[in-house]
Amino acid sequence: MVIKMSRPLHRGVPAIRVTSSSNGLLDSQVKEQIEKEELDRNQSSHRFPFWSLFSDNSPLTKYDATDNGFASDPFIVGTPRSRHRLTILLLKSSLVVIVILALTGSFWWTLSISTSSIGHIFHSSRRLQEQLVSDLWDIGELSFGTSRMKEIEFCPGELENYIPCFNVSENLDSGFSDGNEYDRVCRQGSRQNCLVLPPMNYKIPLRWPTGRDIIWVANVKITGQEVFTSGSLTKRMMMLEEEQISFRSASLMFDGVEDYSHQIAEMIGLRNESNFIQAGIRTILDIGCGYGSFGAHLFSEQILTICIANYESSGSQVQLTLERGLPAMIGSFSSKQLPHPSLSFDLLHCARCGIDWDKNDGSFLIEVDRVLRPGGYFVWTSPLINVQSSLRNKEKQKRWNFVRDFAENLCWELMSQQDETVVWKKTSKKTCYNSRISGSGPSICSKVQDVEFPYYRPLQNCIGGMHSRRWVPIEERATWPSRSNLNPSELALYGLHLDELNEDTANYRIIVRNYWSLLSPLIFSDHPKRPGDEDPSPPYNMLRNVLDMNARYGGLNAALLEARKSVWVMNVVPTTGPKYLPLILDRGYFGVLHDWCEAFPTYPRTYDMVHAEGLLSLESSQHWRCTMLDIFTEIDRMLRPEGWIIIRDAALLIDSARVLTRRLKWEARVIEIESNNDERLLICQKPFFKRQPS
């Protein structure tokens, strides 16, 4: 991919202070100065309402004057000034009509050309039309002025941790209870059309790996009481130090994670946790992860651990884990299936995670079984498992017996039980289910029930994944990192050939190199380097949490790892696109299914970079179930201050997107791709707006 940028994209503006008394808007002096400049500019120019030139079925009507905050001023005929304006308008309109007629004539002229040259002429005509549309966008921006482009307002201060679709009070009012009030419910109109400001004393997170062990207290919503009274194993391994929360590896408490991980490895039959990879363990789903210390420890062993936990308004496990630069997302076992395909993870871990596995007729354990690969492990740590304690408490003993017997009926082998920890291994053989005593456990789902791509479906009471062609024991899969290169027989399950995956990998290898060449001079402006040089040592690595909104085969993830970038990628497969999420998971990456017309299950300010290739085209092909502005405001919510957005898509859609970036206050630059004239790059940076007390 060869890229060309007309002028450099400057680094993000310094932190802009916003007073809470003005609902997050710029202070009055700056606002008055801007309005004065715009008034002077408008008095010396004429407005050109080019929006009316496009027909109703034009693709650009999704981002027309109304949607983007434009509105034509009424012309009052009668005064010399209004007649002058009207004359200028007619002249401009005539010019545009002439250009359009010329382009139309050139198109019909091509019909008389020989078939050998028609493709070239049509392509040139299309480029001229695209250039015309781009020029019209520019003319519109200049003629209407910034004052005519209504910027999105800032949200009130109380929405600094706002997550659409997670409203506990509304759920309670709707009759949700027994933990279901924390469920994800996307109601009509639940999205706020405003930009979420960071907390009062927010600071840019420390860079990896320093940020893994130290975070700023002001960046997350947590009280000192919550820090000191955290009950789970991993929650206790943190210390409050003035403005920071420390998870230092040198502390005696952190050694508990190392010992705990070593214990689990021995219970599985391994020497230590460094042998997890050899045993086929690469991806771990950590349920109720505390604050991510278990996954942070295993990261050095190339184990990818993703944390899921319920929505929490304060002291959130997911928010703190993401703030540390570790994978996490909001997820619940209360009533719905997780947005992951069947047979997705090598190990599931629950250390005092707060889930009562004996409740709901065992449906929580059935969901664990669904997402667990054949031969995978379920590790559970709970006081309920302590034998001596259970013997003295009949209720505890009854609950433990239920879980143990139910696991056996799921064809799980109890491998080891020590103190408060137990390890089960899921069967690798389908014949086990047929050998069970009739009526002794949950039935096997029918083909209709066994949906491989559930998207928040209600929990099932039957065993899923049995009809999947991906039923392959973890010990028979290639170990990491060889797993990322699927063999032809594995690719055939998805209708792909090896050449297609290799081509995708090669393309993203070039794309990542070009992305890094563009961003490096900007990100490392305080620590310059030439493209191709090694990245500066931490903490100068500015990217850690990356979100790929249309991951396809996971090519961006693969290329970043191959380039040895110290990032992790949340691969998202849109519900409206090709279902390649199982392929991404089988390659040893993490991914999730999501509808981008809904809010992503994460807290604000959790990603350093958001990447979207072809997403706008995908949504356009679905007749825009939501607006481009809806998608962009969600990106802004998820992105950290001074974070980056890279969008690659059709030229017309990129030109439309560029206009919207003004409303979001993003710094943006469109970049031509010389190797592909039909596509363009849009690179944006989100400014750092600081809120001051009123």
Secondary structure, DSSP 8 states (H G I E B T S, - for coil): --EE-SS--------EEEEGGGTT---HHHHHHHHHHHHHHHHTS----GGGGS-TTSGGGGGSTTTTT-------TTSHHHHHHHHHHHHHHHHHHHHHHHHHHHHHHHTTS-HHHHHHHHHHHHHHHHHHHHHHHHHHHHHH-GGGS----B--GGGTT--TT--HHHHHHTT--TTGGGS----TT-S--SB----TT------TTHHHHEEEGGGS---HHHHHT--STTTTS-EEETTEEE--TTSTTTHHHHHHHHHHHHHHT-SSGGGTTTTT--EEEEET-TTSHHHHHHHTTT-EEEEEE---SSS-HHHHHHHTT--EEE---SSB--SS-SS-EEEEEEES-S--TTSGGGHHHHHHHHHEEEEEEEEEE-GGG-HHHHHH-HHHHHHHHHHHHHHHHTTEEEEEEETTEEEEEE-S-THHHHTS-TTSS--B--TTT--SS-SS-B--SSB-STT-TT---GGGS--TTGGGS--HHHHHTTT--HHHHHHHHHHHHHHHHHHHHHHHHHHTTTS---TTS----TT-----EEEETT-TTTHHHHHHHHTT---EEEEEEETTS---HHHHHHTT--EEEE-TTS--SS-SS-EEEEEEESHHHHHHHTT-SS-HHHHHHHHHHHEEEEEEEEEEEEHHHHHHHHHHHHHTT-EEEEEEETT-TTEEEEEEE---EEEE--
